[in-house]
Amino acid sequence: MSDINPPRKRIASLDQFRGYTVAGMFLVNFVGYFAAAPFLFKHHLTFNSYADTIMPHFFFAVGFSFRLSFGRRVHQQGTTKAYLHMIKRLLGLALVSFVVYRVSPQADPWQWDALLAKGPAEVLYQPFKQEWFQTLLHIAVTSLWILPVIRAKAMVRVLYMIASALLHIGLSYWFYFDWIHTLPEAIDGGPLGFLTWTIPTMLGTLACDAVVGRERRPRLALMMLWAVLLMGLGYGMSCLTRIYDVPADQVEALSDIREAEHPVFPSSEQFGRWKDNLTAGNWSELLAEPPFVPPPHSREVVDGNVSNESFKSRKWNYWQMGQCIGATSYQTFSAGFSLAVYVAFYILADVWNLRLDLFRTLGTNALVGYVLHGMVDGAVKAFMPPDSPAWYMWAGFAFYFWITWLILRSLEKQNIYIKL
């Protein structure tokens, strides 16, 4: 086993990184509701936007702090008590998620007779597939999933991460890709999303090893190199999405079909077209658009829904970067991006001592910020239609951000921190 038992001192770079992530969540969750929001501040199904980078940051920070705190707890309480404590803590977080993520009524009108007619299985199916599996529950389930190896050596954790990703690919090939896109459509990877949310979470544990308990400064250049390699690997996997480009003479005939045939492992015909382009050196037909760049056929209509053009020229498939399926390409790139952002914060906060009080306030009470921001969001948006002009949107965001920060700052002054 490989534990970390550092002195009880907060790591400034982790607080700053987590605070930045909370601030980014406030931004994208608020402005993404409005038609006037910048394209990159919204979540998309067909490419990786700035908004799609925020949730992986949370998992990276969770992995870092999980590895750090669990090693410390083992040394203080012993192995058995530490594991029991962590299991109870994660089950508590799951319970909180059931309260935070409200479930919409499933019948109109929603009455006792309707509840009896549906039965338990039908009533629970939609929230299980859609509403409940958002950030908090994903964190709880992913943490439980990696708990058996959280104390293991780095190589064991890496192999566990790779095995989890391969299992996700296999299950997606078997049934999961099709199932997640049937109504009600899942979000954030759905119930099996923990398999790939393991990627940024486990990378956070490895970053913890590289930073904590060392006599010398961590090898930042090597960490950044790994970040670049992971981002490149994620992008390389996303290039497989070009296999699912629709030939020009078939676009209209297939215009009503959204998901690709053989969305995980292409057919021989699909692979043959890709191989022909590879042999001919047609790189423009092989390379996908880089992250943060929307595919040329992907456009957004005014109400925020993805237009039909997003699947006419390229059918939806497993390899496209998108948070909905939690694809391996998306998670691998996002894990590398999270590592790169964390290294930047390490240099700023721990090397140069440049720290923002705002990020400290948000980062040290992240769970409260997460729960609170949804409440403030709803209170402010009650007076803001989705077609509000940009100036009104940004004014509303500033007001909402200020209220949320003010409450968190008040708690900080009173040394009130809520954790599970």
N, C-alpha and C positions, 0 to 999 in steps of 0.2 A: 504494500500500500504506500501511497505517496501523499502525505498531508502537508498543509501549510499552517504554521502556528506563529504568525507575526505578532508584534506588539499591537495593543488595541489603540491604533491611531488611524484616523480616517485618511483615505487616499484622496487627495485633492482632485487629481485628474479624473477619478471615477465619479466623484460628486459633480464635477463640472460637465463631464460627458453625459451623465444621467440627467442633469439639469437642462442641458441643451436638448436632449431627447424629449423631455417633458415639454419644453417650450415649442419644439417642432410639432409635437402632437397637438398642442393648443392651436397652433397655426393651421395645420392642414385639416383638423377636424372641424374647425369653425368655418374657414373660408371655402372649403370644398363644397359646401352646401349651396354656394351662390354661383349663378351663371357668369358673373364678372370675374371669378377667381382665375388666376393664371393657370394655364393648362397643366403645368408641372406640379401644382399644389393640389391636384385631384388624383384619386386612385383610378387606375385603368386596368383593363383586363388583358391588354395586348402588349404592353411594354412597361418598363420600370421607370416610374416618375420619382420626383423628390419625395412626394407623399409616401411612396412605397418603401422608402429607406428608413422611415421612422420606427416602425414596429420591430424590424430586425435589431435596431439599436437597443431596444428594451431587452431583447433576449440575450444579446451580447453582455449587457450590464448584469442581467440576472445570472448568467453563467459565471461571470467574474466574481460577483459577490457571493454566490452559492459556494463556489470552491473555497473562497476565503473564509466565510463564516462557518462552514461545516467543518473544515479542518480545525479551526479554533475550538469549536464546540466538542469535537471528539477528544481533544486534549484536556478539556475542562471537565467533561461529564462522563467520558467513556463512550465506546462505540455504540452499545445497545441503546442507551438513553439518547444519544445524538440522533440516531436513525428514527427512533420513535417520535422524538420532538419534531423532526423535519416532516415526517409523514402527517402528524397532526397539524402542523403549520400549513402544509400544502392543501390538505383537505379543508382547512379553514378558509384559505384563499379561494378554493373552488366554491365554497358556500357563499362567500361574498360575491362572486361572479354571478351566481344565480339570482342574487338580489339586485345587483347593479344593472344587469341586462334584462330589461323588462320584456315580457312576452305579450304580443298583441293578441286581442281576442280572435278566436279561430272560427267564429260563426257570426252571422248577422241575421237576427239578433243573437247575442251571446247569452243564452239562458240555460237553466238547469237541464231541460230536455235535450238541448244541443250537446251538452257535455256528456250526458248518458248515451246519446246516440253515437258519438264518436268513440268513446271508450278510451282507456288509458294509453294504449299504444298509439292511436292516431293523434290524441291530444299532445303527447310528448314528442312525437316525431319531428314536427317543425322546429320547436325551440332547440331540440337536441342537434338538429342538422344545421340550424341557421343562427338563431339569436344568442344562444348560450356560448357557442364556441367563438368567442372573441378574445381579446388580448389576455385578460386575467385568467380565464379558464385554460387557455393555451399555455400560459406560463406555469400554472399549477400542474397540468398533465405532463408537459414537457419535462419539468423538474422531477416529477415522480418517475418518468421514463429513464432519466439519466442518473437517478439516485443510486442504482446498483454499482455504477462505475465512477461516481464522483471522486472517490479516493484513489482510484486506480492510477497507474503510471500513464504518461502522456500517450504512448503508443496504443495502449488498450483503449483509451478514450477516442483516439483518432479512428481506430478500427470499428469501434461501436458507432461512431458518427457515420462512417462510410456504409456500414451494414444497415443502418436506419434509412439512409438515403436510397440504397438499393432495394430495400423492402418497400419503400414508398413507390418507386418506379414499378416494381413487380405488381403491387396491388393496383396501381393506376392502370396498368396494362390489363389486368384481370377484370376489374369492374369500376375502380374508384373514379377515374377520369369521367366516365359517362355518368356515374351516379351523382357526382358533385354538381354537375351542370343540369340535372333534372330538377323540376320544381318540387319544393322550395330550394332555390340554389344556395349552396353553402358559401361562406365567406372566410377569408383568412386561412384557407387550407382545410376547413371543415374538421370533422371529428378525428381524422387520421393525420391532421396537419402536424401534430407533434413529431412525426417521424422526420420531417424536414426542418421544423423549427429547432430540432436538435443541432443543426449545423451552426447557426450563429451562437447558440447557447454554449455548445461545446468549445467553439473557438474562444468564447469569453473565458472559459476555464483555463485554456492554454495561455491566454494573455495574462491571466492572473499568475500562473507559474512563472512567466517571463519577467514579471514586474515585482512581485511580492517576495519578501524574505531573501533578497539578494544584497550582498555587501556592496556591490558595484551597481552602477546605473545599467538598466536593461539594454540589450543590443537593439536599439531602435531602428537602425538601418536594416537589420535582418527581419524585424517585425514588419517594417514597411515593405520589404521585398515579398514576404509571404502574403501581405495584403494585396499587392499588385498581382501576384501569381493567382490568388483565389479569384480576384475580379476578372482576370483574363480567362481562367477556367470556366467561370460562370458565363461569361460572354461567349466563349467557344461553344459551350453546350447550347446556348440560345441560338446559335447559327443553324442548328438543326431545324429550326422553325422554317427555314427557307425550303425545306423538302416539301412543305405543305402549301407552297405557292400554287395557285390555280392557273393552268395554261390559259392564255388569252381566249382561245376558242371555246373554252368550257365555262367561262365566268358567268354568263347569263344562264346557262343550263343548270348550274349549281348554286344560283344566287340565293335560294331559300334555305340552303343547308349551312348551319353555323359551325358545327364541330367536324373535324376532319375524320375521314375513314382511317383506321389504324393510327390514332393520334399519338401513341407512345412509340411503337416500333413500326416504321413505315412498311408498306407493301413493296414487293419487288418492282412494281411499275414506278412507284414514287421514288424509291431508292435509285432506280435506273436513271431517271431524269437528273437526279442530283449527281450521280456518278458521271454522267455525260458532261455536265458542267465542270466537274472537277477535272476530268481528263482534258477538256478543252481549255482549262485555265480561265474560265469565266468567273472571276472572283466577284464581280458585281452581282452575280446570281447565287453566290454561295454565302456571302457575309451578311449577317443580319444588321439591322440598325443598332448602333451602340446604345447602352442605357441612357436614359433621359432624352432620347430622340425618338419621337413617335414614328411608327411605320408610315410611309407615304399615303397608304390607303386608309389610315385610321384618322377619323375626324370625329369631333364631338358636336352634337346638336345642342340647341340652346338650353333644353331642360336637363342637361347633364348626362343623358343616356348615350351609349355608344351607338353610332349610326350603323346601318347595314353595310356600309363600305368597309367596316372593320373586319368582315369575314367574307366578303365577296372575292377578294383577290388572294386572301390567305386564310385558310380555315384554322379555327382554333385548335391548338394542339398542346401537348404536355410541355414542350420545350420553350414556348414563348415565356418571356419574363412577365409574371403577373402574380399579384398577391392572392388572387382568388383560389387557385389550385395549390399554392405553396410549392411551386415546381422547384426541382433541384437546381436548375439554372439560376432562378431568382434568388434562392436562399444562399447559394454559393457565392454569387456576386455580392449580395448584400452583406454576407459575413465578412468578406474581404474589405468591403467599403467601411463597415463598422470598425474593423481593426485599424484602417487607415485614419479614420476620424479620431479614434481613441489615441493613437500615437500622436496626432496633432495636439490633442488636449494634454497629453503627458508632457510634451515639450513646453506648451504654454504654462500649464499649472504647476508642474513639479520641477521643471528645469528653470524656467524664466520667472516663476512665481507671479504670473499674470492670471488673475482669477476674477470672475464676475460674481458679485454678491447675488445677482439675480439667479444665476445658475446654481449657486450654493443653496439658496432658499428652495428652489424647485427640486434639486437633486436629493436633498436630505429628507424630503417628505413626499417622495414620488407617489406612493400609494394614495395618500390623501389628495394629492393633485389630480390623480387619475379619476378618482371618484367624484371630486368636487367639480372638475371642469365640465362634466356632462350636465350637472345641475345648473351651473351658471350659463352654459351654452344655451340650454332650453329657455331660461328666463330672459336672456337677451334676444334670442332669435324670435321670440313671440311677437316682437315689434319690427321684424325685418323679413320682408318677402324675399323669396329666392331670386327674383329678378331685380333686386335693388341695384342702383348704380354703384360703381366701384368706390366712390368717395364715402358713400353710406356704409358699404361693406367694411371698409378699413376703419372707419370711425367706430362701428359696432365692435369690431375685433379689438381695438385698443381699449374700449370700455370693458369688454368681457375679460381681457387679459389682466387689466388693472384690478378688477374685483377679485379674480382668482388669486393673483399674486398677493393682494392685500391680506386675504384670509390666511394664506400660507405663511406670510411674513409675521403675522400676529401669533400664529402657532409657534413659529421659530423663536420669537422673542420670549415666549413662555416655556421654551424647551419642551414642547409637546410634539412628539414624533410617534406616528402610528405605523407599526409594522406587523406582519403576520409571520 
